[in-house]
Amino acid sequence: MIYSLDSKLGDFLQDPRVVTILNKHLPGASSHPMIGMARNMALKVILTFPQARQAGLTKELVEKVIAEANALPSK
């Protein structure tokens, strides 16, 4: 799968390797209490919420996660 800012958060959470990358850059992100509400949202939409910024989620950080996830070998 090729990830982008248009990808849904749930797509990231389906691959444990990508979850590891996400947690590396934003510790505890995958277990955040509000993660379930955001599963069906595109990353670019999540970035517009003030709560995302408060949690430390920035476009730059998401782009790093995307780049690392896209560099993983296919399953």
PDB file of N, CA, C, O and CB in Angstrom:
ATOM      1  N   MET A   1       0.842  -1.179   0.000  1.00  0.00           N
ATOM      2  CA  MET A   1       0.000   0.000   0.000  1.00  0.00           C
ATOM      3  C   MET A   1       0.887   1.243   0.000  1.00  0.00           C
ATOM      4  O   MET A   1       1.899   1.297   0.700  1.00  0.00           O
ATOM      5  CB  MET A   1      -0.958  -0.002   1.220  1.00  0.00           C
ATOM      6  N   ILE A   2       0.502   2.221  -0.780  1.00  0.00           N
ATOM      7  CA  ILE A   2       1.194   3.497  -0.815  1.00  0.00           C
ATOM      8  C   ILE A   2       0.402   4.461   0.072  1.00  0.00           C
ATOM      9  O   ILE A   2      -0.797   4.658  -0.126  1.00  0.00           O
ATOM     10  CB  ILE A   2       1.337   4.042  -2.292  1.00  0.00           C
ATOM     11  N   TYR A   3       1.081   5.054   1.042  1.00  0.00           N
ATOM     12  CA  TYR A   3       0.439   5.970   1.975  1.00  0.00           C
ATOM     13  C   TYR A   3       0.648   7.410   1.520  1.00  0.00           C
ATOM     14  O   TYR A   3       1.645   7.742   0.879  1.00  0.00           O
ATOM     15  CB  TYR A   3       0.988   5.769   3.400  1.00  0.00           C
ATOM     16  N   SER A   4      -0.326   8.258   1.871  1.00  0.00           N
ATOM     17  CA  SER A   4      -0.246   9.687   1.570  1.00  0.00           C
ATOM     18  C   SER A   4      -1.083  10.434   2.607  1.00  0.00           C
ATOM     19  O   SER A   4      -1.679   9.823   3.493  1.00  0.00           O
ATOM     20  CB  SER A   4      -0.742   9.997   0.108  1.00  0.00           C
ATOM     21  N   LEU A   5      -1.119  11.746   2.489  1.00  0.00           N
ATOM     22  CA  LEU A   5      -1.953  12.535   3.385  1.00  0.00           C
ATOM     23  C   LEU A   5      -3.436  12.241   3.177  1.00  0.00           C
ATOM     24  O   LEU A   5      -4.263  12.559   4.032  1.00  0.00           O
ATOM     25  CB  LEU A   5      -1.684  14.017   3.180  1.00  0.00           C
ATOM     26  N   ASP A   6      -3.770  11.633   2.042  1.00  0.00           N
ATOM     27  CA  ASP A   6      -5.159  11.247   1.770  1.00  0.00           C
ATOM     28  C   ASP A   6      -5.518   9.897   2.386  1.00  0.00           C
ATOM     29  O   ASP A   6      -6.689   9.518   2.405  1.00  0.00           O
ATOM     30  CB  ASP A   6      -5.401  11.202   0.270  1.00  0.00           C
ATOM     31  N   SER A   7      -4.522   9.168   2.890  1.00  0.00           N
ATOM     32  CA  SER A   7      -4.779   7.868   3.521  1.00  0.00           C
ATOM     33  C   SER A   7      -5.555   8.066   4.812  1.00  0.00           C
ATOM     34  O   SER A   7      -5.415   9.082   5.493  1.00  0.00           O
ATOM     35  CB  SER A   7      -3.455   7.115   3.800  1.00  0.00           C
ATOM     36  N   LYS A   8      -6.365   7.087   5.127  1.00  0.00           N
ATOM     37  CA  LYS A   8      -7.106   7.121   6.384  1.00  0.00           C
ATOM     38  C   LYS A   8      -6.219   6.596   7.507  1.00  0.00           C
ATOM     39  O   LYS A   8      -5.373   5.728   7.289  1.00  0.00           O
ATOM     40  CB  LYS A   8      -8.413   6.290   6.282  1.00  0.00           C
ATOM     41  N   LEU A   9      -6.414   7.115   8.676  1.00  0.00           N
ATOM     42  CA  LEU A   9      -5.640   6.675   9.829  1.00  0.00           C
ATOM     43  C   LEU A   9      -5.770   5.171  10.025  1.00  0.00           C
ATOM     44  O   LEU A   9      -4.803   4.505  10.394  1.00  0.00           O
ATOM     45  CB  LEU A   9      -6.090   7.414  11.091  1.00  0.00           C
ATOM     46  N   GLY A  10      -6.959   4.636   9.779  1.00  0.00           N
ATOM     47  CA  GLY A  10      -7.178   3.204   9.924  1.00  0.00           C
ATOM     48  C   GLY A  10      -6.271   2.371   9.037  1.00  0.00           C
ATOM     49  O   GLY A  10      -5.899   1.257   9.409  1.00  0.00           O
ATOM     50  N   ASP A  11      -5.906   2.894   7.864  1.00  0.00           N
ATOM     51  CA  ASP A  11      -4.977   2.182   6.975  1.00  0.00           C
ATOM     52  C   ASP A  11      -3.617   2.018   7.652  1.00  0.00           C
ATOM     53  O   ASP A  11      -2.980   0.971   7.543  1.00  0.00           O
ATOM     54  CB  ASP A  11      -4.819   2.937   5.629  1.00  0.00           C
ATOM     55  N   PHE A  12      -3.184   3.060   8.348  1.00  0.00           N
ATOM     56  CA  PHE A  12      -1.909   3.008   9.062  1.00  0.00           C
ATOM     57  C   PHE A  12      -1.964   2.007  10.203  1.00  0.00           C
ATOM     58  O   PHE A  12      -1.001   1.285  10.459  1.00  0.00           O
ATOM     59  CB  PHE A  12      -1.537   4.390   9.596  1.00  0.00           C
ATOM     60  N   LEU A  13      -3.094   1.973  10.880  1.00  0.00           N
ATOM     61  CA  LEU A  13      -3.218   1.139  12.073  1.00  0.00           C
ATOM     62  C   LEU A  13      -3.376  -0.340  11.763  1.00  0.00           C
ATOM     63  O   LEU A  13      -3.294  -1.168  12.670  1.00  0.00           O
ATOM     64  CB  LEU A  13      -4.380   1.598  12.889  1.00  0.00           C
ATOM     65  N   GLN A  14      -3.602  -0.689  10.508  1.00  0.00           N
ATOM     66  CA  GLN A  14      -3.752  -2.101  10.134  1.00  0.00           C
ATOM     67  C   GLN A  14      -2.413  -2.821   9.996  1.00  0.00           C
ATOM     68  O   GLN A  14      -2.364  -4.050  10.044  1.00  0.00           O
ATOM     69  CB  GLN A  14      -4.519  -2.210   8.830  1.00  0.00           C
ATOM     70  N   ASP A  15      -1.340  -2.077   9.827  1.00  0.00           N
ATOM     71  CA  ASP A  15      -0.018  -2.688   9.647  1.00  0.00           C
ATOM     72  C   ASP A  15       0.810  -2.428  10.901  1.00  0.00           C
ATOM     73  O   ASP A  15       1.153  -1.278  11.178  1.00  0.00           O
ATOM     74  CB  ASP A  15       0.705  -2.122   8.371  1.00  0.00           C
ATOM     75  N   PRO A  16       1.137  -3.469  11.663  1.00  0.00           N
ATOM     76  CA  PRO A  16       1.903  -3.286  12.899  1.00  0.00           C
ATOM     77  C   PRO A  16       3.244  -2.584  12.680  1.00  0.00           C
ATOM     78  O   PRO A  16       3.741  -1.893  13.569  1.00  0.00           O
ATOM     79  CB  PRO A  16       2.141  -4.625  13.550  1.00  0.00           C
ATOM     80  N   ARG A  17       3.823  -2.764  11.499  1.00  0.00           N
ATOM     81  CA  ARG A  17       5.097  -2.091  11.209  1.00  0.00           C
ATOM     82  C   ARG A  17       4.902  -0.579  11.132  1.00  0.00           C
ATOM     83  O   ARG A  17       5.759   0.188  11.571  1.00  0.00           O
ATOM     84  CB  ARG A  17       5.702  -2.615   9.886  1.00  0.00           C
ATOM     85  N   VAL A  18       3.791  -0.165  10.582  1.00  0.00           N
ATOM     86  CA  VAL A  18       3.499   1.268  10.467  1.00  0.00           C
ATOM     87  C   VAL A  18       3.114   1.830  11.832  1.00  0.00           C
ATOM     88  O   VAL A  18       3.451   2.972  12.145  1.00  0.00           O
ATOM     89  CB  VAL A  18       2.365   1.519   9.437  1.00  0.00           C
ATOM     90  N   VAL A  19       2.421   1.051  12.637  1.00  0.00           N
ATOM     91  CA  VAL A  19       2.091   1.472  14.000  1.00  0.00           C
ATOM     92  C   VAL A  19       3.373   1.724  14.784  1.00  0.00           C
ATOM     93  O   VAL A  19       3.457   2.687  15.546  1.00  0.00           O
ATOM     94  CB  VAL A  19       1.219   0.407  14.712  1.00  0.00           C
ATOM     95  N   THR A  20       4.355   0.874  14.603  1.00  0.00           N
ATOM     96  CA  THR A  20       5.650   1.057  15.268  1.00  0.00           C
ATOM     97  C   THR A  20       6.295   2.369  14.845  1.00  0.00           C
ATOM     98  O   THR A  20       6.835   3.098  15.677  1.00  0.00           O
ATOM     99  CB  THR A  20       6.590  -0.116  14.953  1.00  0.00           C
ATOM    100  N   ILE A  21       6.238   2.667  13.556  1.00  0.00           N
ATOM    101  CA  ILE A  21       6.797   3.931  13.052  1.00  0.00           C
ATOM    102  C   ILE A  21       6.036   5.114  13.650  1.00  0.00           C
ATOM    103  O   ILE A  21       6.645   6.086  14.096  1.00  0.00           O
ATOM    104  CB  ILE A  21       6.738   3.982  11.495  1.00  0.00           C
ATOM    105  N   LEU A  22       4.715   5.029  13.660  1.00  0.00           N
ATOM    106  CA  LEU A  22       3.896   6.098  14.218  1.00  0.00           C
ATOM    107  C   LEU A  22       4.244   6.339  15.683  1.00  0.00           C
ATOM    108  O   LEU A  22       4.427   7.482  16.100  1.00  0.00           O
ATOM    109  CB  LEU A  22       2.409   5.762  14.075  1.00  0.00           C
ATOM    110  N   ASN A  23       4.335   5.266  16.461  1.00  0.00           N
ATOM    111  CA  ASN A  23       4.655   5.399  17.886  1.00  0.00           C
ATOM    112  C   ASN A  23       6.082   5.876  18.124  1.00  0.00           C
ATOM    113  O   ASN A  23       6.370   6.489  19.152  1.00  0.00           O
ATOM    114  CB  ASN A  23       4.442   4.075  18.590  1.00  0.00           C
ATOM    115  N   LYS A  24       6.969   5.601  17.187  1.00  0.00           N
ATOM    116  CA  LYS A  24       8.347   6.091  17.305  1.00  0.00           C
ATOM    117  C   LYS A  24       8.364   7.621  17.243  1.00  0.00           C
ATOM    118  O   LYS A  24       9.077   8.273  18.006  1.00  0.00           O
ATOM    119  CB  LYS A  24       9.244   5.490  16.181  1.00  0.00           C
ATOM    120  N   HIS A  25       7.585   8.174  16.344  1.00  0.00           N
ATOM    121  CA  HIS A  25       7.569   9.623  16.153  1.00  0.00           C
ATOM    122  C   HIS A  25       6.611  10.344  17.098  1.00  0.00           C
ATOM    123  O   HIS A  25       6.813  11.512  17.432  1.00  0.00           O
ATOM    124  CB  HIS A  25       7.201   9.941  14.731  1.00  0.00           C
ATOM    125  N   LEU A  26       5.573   9.639  17.521  1.00  0.00           N
ATOM    126  CA  LEU A  26       4.578  10.225  18.417  1.00  0.00           C
ATOM    127  C   LEU A  26       4.177   9.156  19.442  1.00  0.00           C
ATOM    128  O   LEU A  26       3.144   8.502  19.299  1.00  0.00           O
ATOM    129  CB  LEU A  26       3.322  10.751  17.615  1.00  0.00           C
ATOM    130  N   PRO A  27       5.012   8.990  20.477  1.00  0.00           N
ATOM    131  CA  PRO A  27       4.796   7.910  21.449  1.00  0.00           C
ATOM    132  C   PRO A  27       3.370   7.878  21.999  1.00  0.00           C
ATOM    133  O   PRO A  27       2.819   8.895  22.419  1.00  0.00           O
ATOM    134  CB  PRO A  27       5.771   8.053  22.598  1.00  0.00           C
ATOM    135  N   GLY A  28       2.800   6.688  21.980  1.00  0.00           N
ATOM    136  CA  GLY A  28       1.468   6.470  22.512  1.00  0.00           C
ATOM    137  C   GLY A  28       0.335   6.820  21.567  1.00  0.00           C
ATOM    138  O   GLY A  28      -0.833   6.693  21.933  1.00  0.00           O
ATOM    139  N   ALA A  29       0.656   7.254  20.368  1.00  0.00           N
ATOM    140  CA  ALA A  29      -0.385   7.690  19.422  1.00  0.00           C
ATOM    141  C   ALA A  29      -1.379   6.578  19.125  1.00  0.00           C
ATOM    142  O   ALA A  29      -2.582   6.831  19.058  1.00  0.00           O
ATOM    143  CB  ALA A  29       0.249   8.170  18.118  1.00  0.00           C
ATOM    144  N   SER A  30      -0.908   5.373  18.948  1.00  0.00           N
ATOM    145  CA  SER A  30      -1.804   4.284  18.546  1.00  0.00           C
ATOM    146  C   SER A  30      -2.742   3.842  19.663  1.00  0.00           C
ATOM    147  O   SER A  30      -3.722   3.140  19.411  1.00  0.00           O
ATOM    148  CB  SER A  30      -0.993   3.101  18.078  1.00  0.00           C
ATOM    149  N   SER A  31      -2.451   4.244  20.883  1.00  0.00           N
ATOM    150  CA  SER A  31      -3.321   3.859  21.995  1.00  0.00           C
ATOM    151  C   SER A  31      -4.058   5.062  22.586  1.00  0.00           C
ATOM    152  O   SER A  31      -4.669   4.957  23.650  1.00  0.00           O
ATOM    153  CB  SER A  31      -2.504   3.167  23.082  1.00  0.00           C
ATOM    154  N   HIS A  32      -4.000   6.190  21.903  1.00  0.00           N
ATOM    155  CA  HIS A  32      -4.690   7.397  22.376  1.00  0.00           C
ATOM    156  C   HIS A  32      -6.192   7.110  22.460  1.00  0.00           C
ATOM    157  O   HIS A  32      -6.739   6.447  21.578  1.00  0.00           O
ATOM    158  CB  HIS A  32      -4.407   8.617  21.428  1.00  0.00           C
ATOM    159  N   PRO A  33      -6.864   7.597  23.501  1.00  0.00           N
ATOM    160  CA  PRO A  33      -8.288   7.302  23.670  1.00  0.00           C
ATOM    161  C   PRO A  33      -9.182   7.770  22.516  1.00  0.00           C
ATOM    162  O   PRO A  33     -10.266   7.221  22.316  1.00  0.00           O
ATOM    163  CB  PRO A  33      -8.765   7.928  24.932  1.00  0.00           C
ATOM    164  N   MET A  34      -8.746   8.769  21.763  1.00  0.00           N
ATOM    165  CA  MET A  34      -9.577   9.292  20.679  1.00  0.00           C
ATOM    166  C   MET A  34      -9.261   8.665  19.328  1.00  0.00           C
ATOM    167  O   MET A  34      -9.843   9.051  18.314  1.00  0.00           O
ATOM    168  CB  MET A  34      -9.413  10.782  20.587  1.00  0.00           C
ATOM    169  N   ILE A  35      -8.347   7.705  19.306  1.00  0.00           N
ATOM    170  CA  ILE A  35      -7.905   7.122  18.031  1.00  0.00           C
ATOM    171  C   ILE A  35      -9.066   6.453  17.289  1.00  0.00           C
ATOM    172  O   ILE A  35      -9.122   6.499  16.060  1.00  0.00           O
ATOM    173  CB  ILE A  35      -6.781   6.099  18.273  1.00  0.00           C
ATOM    174  N   GLY A  36      -9.973   5.847  18.012  1.00  0.00           N
ATOM    175  CA  GLY A  36     -11.090   5.168  17.375  1.00  0.00           C
ATOM    176  C   GLY A  36     -11.986   6.101  16.582  1.00  0.00           C
ATOM    177  O   GLY A  36     -12.523   5.719  15.542  1.00  0.00           O
ATOM    178  N   MET A  37     -12.147   7.314  17.066  1.00  0.00           N
ATOM    179  CA  MET A  37     -12.999   8.282  16.378  1.00  0.00           C
ATOM    180  C   MET A  37     -12.357   8.785  15.091  1.00  0.00           C
ATOM    181  O   MET A  37     -13.054   9.276  14.203  1.00  0.00           O
ATOM    182  CB  MET A  37     -13.305   9.456  17.294  1.00  0.00           C
ATOM    183  N   ALA A  38     -11.045   8.669  14.983  1.00  0.00           N
ATOM    184  CA  ALA A  38     -10.335   9.216  13.827  1.00  0.00           C
ATOM    185  C   ALA A  38      -9.979   8.158  12.788  1.00  0.00           C
ATOM    186  O   ALA A  38      -9.432   8.501  11.739  1.00  0.00           O
ATOM    187  CB  ALA A  38      -9.080   9.909  14.284  1.00  0.00           C
ATOM    188  N   ARG A  39     -10.269   6.899  13.041  1.00  0.00           N
ATOM    189  CA  ARG A  39      -9.872   5.812  12.134  1.00  0.00           C
ATOM    190  C   ARG A  39     -10.305   6.011  10.690  1.00  0.00           C
ATOM    191  O   ARG A  39      -9.558   5.678   9.771  1.00  0.00           O
ATOM    192  CB  ARG A  39     -10.433   4.525  12.628  1.00  0.00           C
ATOM    193  N   ASN A  40     -11.484   6.542  10.480  1.00  0.00           N
ATOM    194  CA  ASN A  40     -12.006   6.685   9.125  1.00  0.00           C
ATOM    195  C   ASN A  40     -11.719   8.049   8.506  1.00  0.00           C
ATOM    196  O   ASN A  40     -12.260   8.382   7.452  1.00  0.00           O
ATOM    197  CB  ASN A  40     -13.484   6.444   9.129  1.00  0.00           C
ATOM    198  N   MET A  41     -10.875   8.831   9.156  1.00  0.00           N
ATOM    199  CA  MET A  41     -10.541  10.161   8.652  1.00  0.00           C
ATOM    200  C   MET A  41      -9.207  10.134   7.919  1.00  0.00           C
ATOM    201  O   MET A  41      -8.282   9.415   8.296  1.00  0.00           O
ATOM    202  CB  MET A  41     -10.497  11.180   9.801  1.00  0.00           C
ATOM    203  N   ALA A  42      -9.135  10.937   6.866  1.00  0.00           N
ATOM    204  CA  ALA A  42      -7.864  11.098   6.153  1.00  0.00           C
ATOM    205  C   ALA A  42      -6.903  11.877   7.043  1.00  0.00           C
ATOM    206  O   ALA A  42      -7.314  12.720   7.841  1.00  0.00           O
ATOM    207  CB  ALA A  42      -8.069  11.826   4.780  1.00  0.00           C
ATOM    208  N   LEU A  43      -5.635  11.583   6.892  1.00  0.00           N
ATOM    209  CA  LEU A  43      -4.631  12.252   7.713  1.00  0.00           C
ATOM    210  C   LEU A  43      -4.682  13.766   7.543  1.00  0.00           C
ATOM    211  O   LEU A  43      -4.513  14.507   8.511  1.00  0.00           O
ATOM    212  CB  LEU A  43      -3.242  11.738   7.367  1.00  0.00           C
ATOM    213  N   LYS A  44      -4.916  14.229   6.309  1.00  0.00           N
ATOM    214  CA  LYS A  44      -4.958  15.679   6.090  1.00  0.00           C
ATOM    215  C   LYS A  44      -6.129  16.320   6.833  1.00  0.00           C
ATOM    216  O   LYS A  44      -6.055  17.495   7.195  1.00  0.00           O
ATOM    217  CB  LYS A  44      -5.059  15.989   4.590  1.00  0.00           C
ATOM    218  N   VAL A  45      -7.195  15.578   7.064  1.00  0.00           N
ATOM    219  CA  VAL A  45      -8.331  16.093   7.834  1.00  0.00           C
ATOM    220  C   VAL A  45      -7.970  16.132   9.319  1.00  0.00           C
ATOM    221  O   VAL A  45      -8.249  17.114  10.006  1.00  0.00           O
ATOM    222  CB  VAL A  45      -9.599  15.221   7.602  1.00  0.00           C
ATOM    223  N   ILE A  46      -7.357  15.073   9.800  1.00  0.00           N
ATOM    224  CA  ILE A  46      -6.960  15.008  11.212  1.00  0.00           C
ATOM    225  C   ILE A  46      -6.035  16.170  11.553  1.00  0.00           C
ATOM    226  O   ILE A  46      -6.117  16.729  12.647  1.00  0.00           O
ATOM    227  CB  ILE A  46      -6.265  13.660  11.525  1.00  0.00           C
ATOM    228  N   LEU A  47      -5.167  16.532  10.634  1.00  0.00           N
ATOM    229  CA  LEU A  47      -4.225  17.622  10.879  1.00  0.00           C
ATOM    230  C   LEU A  47      -4.900  18.971  11.084  1.00  0.00           C
ATOM    231  O   LEU A  47      -4.284  19.887  11.628  1.00  0.00           O
ATOM    232  CB  LEU A  47      -3.261  17.720   9.737  1.00  0.00           C
ATOM    233  N   THR A  48      -6.147  19.113  10.661  1.00  0.00           N
ATOM    234  CA  THR A  48      -6.842  20.387  10.814  1.00  0.00           C
ATOM    235  C   THR A  48      -7.413  20.588  12.219  1.00  0.00           C
ATOM    236  O   THR A  48      -7.806  21.700  12.572  1.00  0.00           O
ATOM    237  CB  THR A  48      -7.954  20.485   9.798  1.00  0.00           C
ATOM    238  N   PHE A  49      -7.462  19.537  13.010  1.00  0.00           N
ATOM    239  CA  PHE A  49      -8.053  19.632  14.342  1.00  0.00           C
ATOM    240  C   PHE A  49      -7.055  20.193  15.359  1.00  0.00           C
ATOM    241  O   PHE A  49      -5.893  19.786  15.377  1.00  0.00           O
ATOM    242  CB  PHE A  49      -8.549  18.256  14.797  1.00  0.00           C
ATOM    243  N   PRO A  50      -7.496  21.110  16.190  1.00  0.00           N
ATOM    244  CA  PRO A  50      -6.611  21.658  17.224  1.00  0.00           C
ATOM    245  C   PRO A  50      -6.071  20.575  18.154  1.00  0.00           C
ATOM    246  O   PRO A  50      -4.945  20.675  18.643  1.00  0.00           O
ATOM    247  CB  PRO A  50      -7.350  22.710  18.039  1.00  0.00           C
ATOM    248  N   GLN A  51      -6.873  19.543  18.396  1.00  0.00           N
ATOM    249  CA  GLN A  51      -6.431  18.453  19.279  1.00  0.00           C
ATOM    250  C   GLN A  51      -5.207  17.747  18.706  1.00  0.00           C
ATOM    251  O   GLN A  51      -4.348  17.287  19.459  1.00  0.00           O
ATOM    252  CB  GLN A  51      -7.569  17.438  19.496  1.00  0.00           C
ATOM    253  N   ALA A  52      -5.121  17.657  17.392  1.00  0.00           N
ATOM    254  CA  ALA A  52      -3.964  17.023  16.760  1.00  0.00           C
ATOM    255  C   ALA A  52      -2.712  17.847  17.038  1.00  0.00           C
ATOM    256  O   ALA A  52      -1.666  17.304  17.391  1.00  0.00           O
ATOM    257  CB  ALA A  52      -4.184  16.865  15.234  1.00  0.00           C
ATOM    258  N   ARG A  53      -2.828  19.143  16.878  1.00  0.00           N
ATOM    259  CA  ARG A  53      -1.676  20.017  17.147  1.00  0.00           C
ATOM    260  C   ARG A  53      -1.284  19.956  18.615  1.00  0.00           C
ATOM    261  O   ARG A  53      -0.099  19.934  18.949  1.00  0.00           O
ATOM    262  CB  ARG A  53      -1.993  21.471  16.746  1.00  0.00           C
ATOM    263  N   GLN A  54      -2.284  19.930  19.489  1.00  0.00           N
ATOM    264  CA  GLN A  54      -2.006  19.857  20.924  1.00  0.00           C
ATOM    265  C   GLN A  54      -1.279  18.565  21.283  1.00  0.00           C
ATOM    266  O   GLN A  54      -0.475  18.536  22.215  1.00  0.00           O
ATOM    267  CB  GLN A  54      -3.306  19.964  21.724  1.00  0.00           C
ATOM    268  N   ALA A  55      -1.565  17.504  20.545  1.00  0.00           N
ATOM    269  CA  ALA A  55      -0.923  16.206  20.787  1.00  0.00           C
ATOM    270  C   ALA A  55       0.459  16.129  20.133  1.00  0.00           C
ATOM    271  O   ALA A  55       1.176  15.144  20.313  1.00  0.00           O
ATOM    272  CB  ALA A  55      -1.811  15.071  20.260  1.00  0.00           C
ATOM    273  N   GLY A  56       0.837  17.167  19.373  1.00  0.00           N
ATOM    274  CA  GLY A  56       2.148  17.177  18.735  1.00  0.00           C
ATOM    275  C   GLY A  56       2.145  16.679  17.307  1.00  0.00           C
ATOM    276  O   GLY A  56       3.207  16.499  16.711  1.00  0.00           O
ATOM    277  N   LEU A  57       0.975  16.454  16.752  1.00  0.00           N
ATOM    278  CA  LEU A  57       0.871  15.953  15.388  1.00  0.00           C
ATOM    279  C   LEU A  57       0.955  17.124  14.411  1.00  0.00           C
ATOM    280  O   LEU A  57       0.105  18.014  14.412  1.00  0.00           O
ATOM    281  CB  LEU A  57      -0.449  15.162  15.188  1.00  0.00           C
ATOM    282  N   THR A  58       1.984  17.108  13.587  1.00  0.00           N
ATOM    283  CA  THR A  58       2.181  18.159  12.598  1.00  0.00           C
ATOM    284  C   THR A  58       2.258  17.529  11.215  1.00  0.00           C
ATOM    285  O   THR A  58       2.450  16.320  11.083  1.00  0.00           O
ATOM    286  CB  THR A  58       3.462  18.982  12.903  1.00  0.00           C
ATOM    287  N   LYS A  59       2.109  18.349  10.195  1.00  0.00           N
ATOM    288  CA  LYS A  59       2.218  17.854   8.827  1.00  0.00           C
ATOM    289  C   LYS A  59       3.609  17.272   8.591  1.00  0.00           C
ATOM    290  O   LYS A  59       3.744  16.238   7.937  1.00  0.00           O
ATOM    291  CB  LYS A  59       1.925  18.982   7.814  1.00  0.00           C
ATOM    292  N   GLU A  60       4.625  17.917   9.111  1.00  0.00           N
ATOM    293  CA  GLU A  60       5.996  17.440   8.941  1.00  0.00           C
ATOM    294  C   GLU A  60       6.186  16.059   9.563  1.00  0.00           C
ATOM    295  O   GLU A  60       6.822  15.183   8.976  1.00  0.00           O
ATOM    296  CB  GLU A  60       6.983  18.431   9.559  1.00  0.00           C
ATOM    297  N   LEU A  61       5.628  15.878  10.754  1.00  0.00           N
ATOM    298  CA  LEU A  61       5.744  14.583  11.428  1.00  0.00           C
ATOM    299  C   LEU A  61       5.003  13.510  10.630  1.00  0.00           C
ATOM    300  O   LEU A  61       5.516  12.406  10.445  1.00  0.00           O
ATOM    301  CB  LEU A  61       5.188  14.664  12.872  1.00  0.00           C
ATOM    302  N   VAL A  62       3.811  13.833  10.165  1.00  0.00           N
ATOM    303  CA  VAL A  62       3.028  12.870   9.383  1.00  0.00           C
ATOM    304  C   VAL A  62       3.769  12.517   8.097  1.00  0.00           C
ATOM    305  O   VAL A  62       3.773  11.358   7.682  1.00  0.00           O
ATOM    306  CB  VAL A  62       1.621  13.439   9.058  1.00  0.00           C
ATOM    307  N   GLU A  63       4.389  13.496   7.471  1.00  0.00           N
ATOM    308  CA  GLU A  63       5.143  13.229   6.243  1.00  0.00           C
ATOM    309  C   GLU A  63       6.335  12.312   6.508  1.00  0.00           C
ATOM    310  O   GLU A  63       6.684  11.495   5.656  1.00  0.00           O
ATOM    311  CB  GLU A  63       5.624  14.543   5.619  1.00  0.00           C
ATOM    312  N   LYS A  64       6.960  12.433   7.673  1.00  0.00           N
ATOM    313  CA  LYS A  64       8.052  11.518   8.040  1.00  0.00           C
ATOM    314  C   LYS A  64       7.527  10.094   8.186  1.00  0.00           C
ATOM    315  O   LYS A  64       8.132   9.143   7.691  1.00  0.00           O
ATOM    316  CB  LYS A  64       8.728  11.972   9.355  1.00  0.00           C
ATOM    317  N   VAL A  65       6.400   9.964   8.868  1.00  0.00           N
ATOM    318  CA  VAL A  65       5.792   8.642   9.060  1.00  0.00           C
ATOM    319  C   VAL A  65       5.419   8.044   7.705  1.00  0.00           C
ATOM    320  O   VAL A  65       5.671   6.866   7.450  1.00  0.00           O
ATOM    321  CB  VAL A  65       4.537   8.736   9.978  1.00  0.00           C
ATOM    322  N   ILE A  66       4.826   8.846   6.850  1.00  0.00           N
ATOM    323  CA  ILE A  66       4.443   8.381   5.515  1.00  0.00           C
ATOM    324  C   ILE A  66       5.663   7.909   4.741  1.00  0.00           C
ATOM    325  O   ILE A  66       5.634   6.840   4.130  1.00  0.00           O
ATOM    326  CB  ILE A  66       3.723   9.495   4.739  1.00  0.00           C
ATOM    327  N   ALA A  67       6.735   8.694   4.760  1.00  0.00           N
ATOM    328  CA  ALA A  67       7.954   8.332   4.028  1.00  0.00           C
ATOM    329  C   ALA A  67       8.526   7.014   4.539  1.00  0.00           C
ATOM    330  O   ALA A  67       8.912   6.153   3.748  1.00  0.00           O
ATOM    331  CB  ALA A  67       9.006   9.447   4.151  1.00  0.00           C
ATOM    332  N   GLU A  68       8.582   6.855   5.855  1.00  0.00           N
ATOM    333  CA  GLU A  68       9.115   5.606   6.412  1.00  0.00           C
ATOM    334  C   GLU A  68       8.194   4.421   6.105  1.00  0.00           C
ATOM    335  O   GLU A  68       8.664   3.322   5.812  1.00  0.00           O
ATOM    336  CB  GLU A  68       9.309   5.740   7.934  1.00  0.00           C
ATOM    337  N   ALA A  69       6.897   4.651   6.174  1.00  0.00           N
ATOM    338  CA  ALA A  69       5.943   3.572   5.889  1.00  0.00           C
ATOM    339  C   ALA A  69       6.042   3.155   4.430  1.00  0.00           C
ATOM    340  O   ALA A  69       5.982   1.964   4.124  1.00  0.00           O
ATOM    341  CB  ALA A  69       4.500   4.011   6.221  1.00  0.00           C
ATOM    342  N   ASN A  70       6.191   4.112   3.531  1.00  0.00           N
ATOM    343  CA  ASN A  70       6.294   3.801   2.108  1.00  0.00           C
ATOM    344  C   ASN A  70       7.621   3.143   1.761  1.00  0.00           C
ATOM    345  O   ASN A  70       7.737   2.502   0.716  1.00  0.00           O
ATOM    346  CB  ASN A  70       6.119   5.059   1.287  1.00  0.00           C
ATOM    347  N   ALA A  71       8.617   3.290   2.618  1.00  0.00           N
ATOM    348  CA  ALA A  71       9.917   2.659   2.384  1.00  0.00           C
ATOM    349  C   ALA A  71       9.963   1.204   2.857  1.00  0.00           C
ATOM    350  O   ALA A  71      10.920   0.488   2.562  1.00  0.00           O
ATOM    351  CB  ALA A  71      11.002   3.453   3.080  1.00  0.00           C
ATOM    352  N   LEU A  72       8.939   0.768   3.584  1.00  0.00           N
ATOM    353  CA  LEU A  72       8.899  -0.613   4.064  1.00  0.00           C
ATOM    354  C   LEU A  72       8.729  -1.567   2.872  1.00  0.00           C
ATOM    355  O   LEU A  72       8.045  -1.244   1.901  1.00  0.00           O
ATOM    356  CB  LEU A  72       7.743  -0.806   5.095  1.00  0.00           C
ATOM    357  N   PRO A  73       9.355  -2.734   2.961  1.00  0.00           N
ATOM    358  CA  PRO A  73       9.135  -3.727   1.897  1.00  0.00           C
ATOM    359  C   PRO A  73       7.689  -4.215   1.927  1.00  0.00           C
ATOM    360  O   PRO A  73       7.077  -4.286   2.993  1.00  0.00           O
ATOM    361  CB  PRO A  73      10.112  -4.928   2.051  1.00  0.00           C
ATOM    362  N   SER A  74       7.159  -4.541   0.790  1.00  0.00           N
ATOM    363  CA  SER A  74       5.797  -5.060   0.715  1.00  0.00           C
ATOM    364  C   SER A  74       5.679  -6.335   1.510  1.00  0.00           C
ATOM    365  O   SER A  74       6.633  -7.103   1.634  1.00  0.00           O
ATOM    366  CB  SER A  74       5.383  -5.303  -0.735  1.00  0.00           C
ATOM    367  N   LYS A  75       4.503  -6.549   2.044  1.00  0.00           N
ATOM    368  CA  LYS A  75       4.263  -7.785   2.813  1.00  0.00           C
ATOM    369  C   LYS A  75       4.161  -8.967   1.883  1.00  0.00           C
ATOM    370  O   LYS A  75       3.961 -10.094   2.337  1.00  0.00           O
ATOM    371  CB  LYS A  75       2.983  -7.672   3.661  1.00  0.00           C
TER     372      LYS A  75
END
